[in-house]
Amino acid sequence: MKKTTVGIVLALFVCVLAACSSSPEALKGNYIIAKQEQERSILVAKDISWKDAKRKTFADFRKNNVELVFYIVEDSQLFDDLKVGEAVKVTPKANENGEYIVMQSDPPQIVAGKIEREQQ
């Protein structure tokens, strides 16, 4: 009987630990870390945590070799609605051949075709 109780307690402990590691702060995604009003663009850092999106600076991301992309948002209403710290999935605007243009800047600039807000 004691072994069963210990097993159940251990199983519950593992479940609690698993739930803690999947907290919103631990989930990784692509987050808006800055907006540029004049160019109507969003700077997206790829595969970072929500916590990092809120706290780290552009220099921190550069130092850690995080992939950064400026996405030019053609829809002004959408641009106004997007907020720094939001998780997004951006699909580049492509021509009829499925090709899109990457402007050779650092970070690169791409015209956004579709921007989806992710639930984190």
C-alpha positions in Angstrom: 0.0 0.0 0.0 2.8 2.4 0.8 4.5 1.8 -2.5 1.3 2.7 -4.4 1.0 5.9 -2.4 4.6 6.9 -3.1 4.0 6.1 -6.8 0.9 8.3 -7.0 2.7 11.1 -5.2 5.7 10.9 -7.6 3.3 10.8 -10.6 1.5 13.9 -9.3 4.9 15.7 -8.7 6.0 15.0 -12.3 2.7 16.3 -13.6 3.0 19.5 -11.6 6.6 20.0 -12.8 5.5 19.5 -16.4 2.7 22.0 -16.0 5.1 24.6 -14.6 7.5 24.2 -17.5 4.7 24.9 -20.0 3.8 28.2 -18.4 3.3 31.2 -20.8 6.7 32.5 -19.8 8.4 29.3 -20.9 6.7 28.9 -24.3 8.8 29.9 -27.2 7.5 31.7 -30.3 8.0 34.6 -32.6 7.4 37.9 -30.8 7.1 41.5 -31.8 9.9 43.3 -29.9 9.6 46.7 -31.6 7.5 48.8 -33.9 8.7 51.5 -36.3 5.9 54.0 -37.0 7.5 55.8 -40.0 8.2 52.6 -41.9 5.1 50.8 -40.6 7.1 47.8 -39.7 7.4 45.4 -36.8 10.6 43.8 -35.6 10.0 40.1 -34.9 12.5 38.0 -32.8 12.1 34.3 -33.7 12.0 31.4 -31.2 12.2 33.4 -28.0 10.1 33.3 -24.7 7.4 35.8 -23.8 9.5 36.8 -20.9 12.5 37.6 -23.2 10.2 39.5 -25.5 9.2 41.8 -22.7 12.5 42.3 -21.0 15.4 41.9 -23.4 16.8 44.6 -25.6 17.6 44.6 -29.3 21.3 44.4 -28.3 20.6 41.4 -26.1 19.0 39.5 -29.1 21.9 40.5 -31.4 24.5 39.3 -28.9 22.7 36.0 -28.6 22.3 35.5 -32.4 18.5 35.5 -32.3 17.0 35.7 -35.7 15.4 39.1 -36.2 13.3 40.3 -39.1 11.5 43.6 -39.9 8.1 42.9 -41.5 6.6 45.8 -43.4 2.9 45.9 -42.6 0.8 47.3 -45.5 -2.5 47.3 -43.6 -2.3 50.4 -41.5 -5.2 49.3 -39.2 -3.5 46.0 -38.5 -0.2 47.8 -37.8 -1.9 50.1 -35.3 -3.5 47.1 -33.6 -0.3 45.1 -33.2 1.4 45.5 -29.9 5.0 44.9 -28.7 5.1 41.6 -26.9 2.5 39.8 -29.0 3.3 36.4 -30.5 2.8 36.4 -34.2 3.1 34.1 -37.2 4.1 36.1 -40.3 3.9 34.8 -43.8 5.8 36.9 -46.3 3.9 38.5 -49.2 4.7 36.4 -52.3 4.2 36.9 -56.0 2.4 34.4 -58.2 5.5 32.2 -58.3 5.6 32.0 -54.5 8.7 34.2 -54.3 9.1 37.1 -51.9 11.7 39.8 -51.7 14.1 40.1 -48.8 15.7 43.5 -48.6 19.4 43.2 -47.8 19.4 45.2 -44.6 20.4 44.2 -41.1 18.0 42.9 -39.8 16.4 41.9 -43.2 13.1 43.5 -44.2 10.3 41.6 -45.8 6.8 42.7 -46.8 4.3 40.8 -44.6 1.6 39.0 -46.5 -0.4 37.6 -43.6 0.0 38.2 -39.9 -1.6 35.8 -37.4 -1.7 36.4 -33.7 -0.7 33.4 -31.8 -2.2 32.3 -28.5 0.6 31.9 -25.9 
